[in-house]
């Protein structure tokens, strides 16, 4: 029997730390279903959804807790909640403006779409003649209800402004 849980951790770490934790998970028959790991200098903030055989759960959880520079929290989860076949990855690009993240999340929420992950970036662009602007880009993973078409979602998102472009990346 398998178990699925989410581990959240923050603290001092390196990419080698993440590689070791991944290896321990795999050595114990587990896999990282979804992961979001962010580094700023030597600090990490991460959320990982793990599925593994129940008998190896304690071993893997102890491996995370053994890193003294990490603060770790575990939460039970449902393995089937985010089936890979139901998740779409989108890249949304537009001129940056106030409220753009709210507009995107509102469109998705109005249609009952679950946001699995959203990573937003703003890039300042200096132009000639004193004209400057910011570009907005978001990488979004969504889980959509079966009655909704991914094409309908991309069209609705692109209707937010004439410069909004949506690319299905998977």
C-alpha positions, 0 to 999 in steps of 0.5 A: 500500500502506498501513501502520499504526503506533502513536505514543506521545508525552508532553511539553509540548503544547497542543490546537493541537499535537494539531490540527496533528498530526491535520491533517498526518496527514490531509494525507498521506492518513492517519487516526487509527484510535484515539486516547487523548490526556490533558492535565494542565495543559500536559502531554500523554500520548497513544497514537494508532493511525495508518493511512496510505499507506506512501509518507507514513509518514516525513513523518508520523513526522517531523512528530511528532518535530519537536516538540522538547518531545515524547518520541515512540515508534513501534510497528508495528501491524496495521490490522485488529486493531481493526475498528470494527464489532467494537468496542463502547463501554460505560459502567459505573457503580456505587458505588465500592469497592476492587477494582472495576476488577479485577472488571471486567477479570476478567469481560472477561478470563475471556471472552476479551474484548480491552479496547481502551480503559478510562477510569475516574473516581471522583466523591466525593459528599457527602450530608446527615447526614454520609453521603458516598460515591464513585461509579465510572464507566468508559468501556470500548471492547471487542472481543468474540469472535464467539460472545459476545453483547454482551447477555451481557457487559452482564448479567455485568458488572451481576451484579458488584453490585446497583448496577452499571449498564452502558450500551452507548454505541455 
